[in-house]
Amino acid sequence: MNKSTTLREHLNEQAWQLLKNTIIYHHNQPIGTVAASDPTVEALNYDQCFIRDFVPCALVFLIRGNTEIVHNFLIQTLKLQIKEKQLDFLEPGRGLMPASFKVVADAGNQSLRADFGDHAIGRVTPVDSCLWWLFLLRAYVKVTGDYTLAHQPEFQKGIRLIMGLCLSARFDMYPTLLVPDGACMIDRRMGINGHPLEIQSLFYTALCAAQELLVNNAENADVNLAVTNRFQPLINHIRRHYWLDLERLNEIYRFKSEEYGEAALNQFNIYSDSIPYDQLSRWLTEDGGYLAGNLGPSHLDCRFFTVGNLMAILSGLASEQQSQKIMNAIAQRWEDLVGCMPMKICFPALKYRDWEILTGCDPKNRPWSYHNGGNWPVLLWMLTAAAYKTGRPELAEKAIEIAAARLEKDDWAEYYDGKNGRLVGKESRKYQTWSIAGFLLAEEILKNPDAIGFMTFKSYIPNHE
Ligand code: GLC
């Protein structure tokens, strides 16, 4: 065994020990992991278990055969889901799941206290939690073969409520989900309200999971039909209208505006002056492309958002050809998108007046910091899984090597700053659990690429393609 293999094994072992130390117990049962264990700063809510943060941890536990913690997590978080309609309508909608929860002890009694964004900074709505929960339930069922858990009446009801929340009639004409700003991993104001890609990719993933897990019976008939009916419109909408490559940029650049009626080519009335076409025409490579960040009336957000693009590959929301082009973009714009730590949460950063208006002058989200163009180690697992799904393992290996050289030295930082991600984030936590789990998960995929089977879905091919 050579020296670097031994070092990597040592690193893996260290990460695994750290991950195990983050486990939270409820009545002596493991039920989740804290978000971070940084002894040097006030915990705020980082001592809680976040649903989105637990996902990579859960996948590592599943791969390593520790299925019990994931089983308990799924059961306990399902109990926290909003089940009843509130008469004052001030409570969150039925089906919603909290961003995070913690175990509280009251007179010797332990209970779980959930945060639906009612305590979180900025009072942001955790739309993504219920979508991640479904993704994880499906992964658990695939790994363990335990369909009976998902088929239990409470679980079927939970899935129906999530789908009901996503698929019910609303003030919107699009097949995508309309959400407020900060409703996902980016949980601060970042100008992503509307129809952000991250939510759409997770919504599609949740639809796939629901289709696999909902039993075919009379009680589920309506929801099953609604799920089936949403696939095609959602896929067509995203693959067509969110897609950006040189060819599409050229079309948008020459768009006519103010078109009325069904035959309009520029359906969303995008004004080409609102598109950074000069930068984009230089940044896009011949065979690269990606899904844009958001789409609405006269609004196409051309920023590259990583979770949305990578989850579109894993779920099959992006077509196979688009998936290859997204990976080409990552490979050819490596310095911008991966740089010194895999990988950027979005690119490019908002600057000057855009930063002032769209973030509300948020100092934590200064250009190239935190959510505004920071680099997040947790994204390594999605990059690795997407690289394997598209047959590009060399990209995963290169990214993991970069991360392995720094993560331990930097005490498993939460995020990195700077245009190329060279600086440890200004307010970054140390010992951030999903940085540890993201690395371990990437390593597990590298050792056993078949594991991506329970994090991915087959590409859906619309009838007319
Ligand atoms: C930050 C991140 C969020 C994460 C939380 C806990 O708020 O923006 O995505 O879930 O920290 O790590």
Residues whose N, C-alpha, C, O or C-beta is under 5 A from the ligand:
A	BS01	GLC	A35 F50 D53 C184 M185 I186 D187
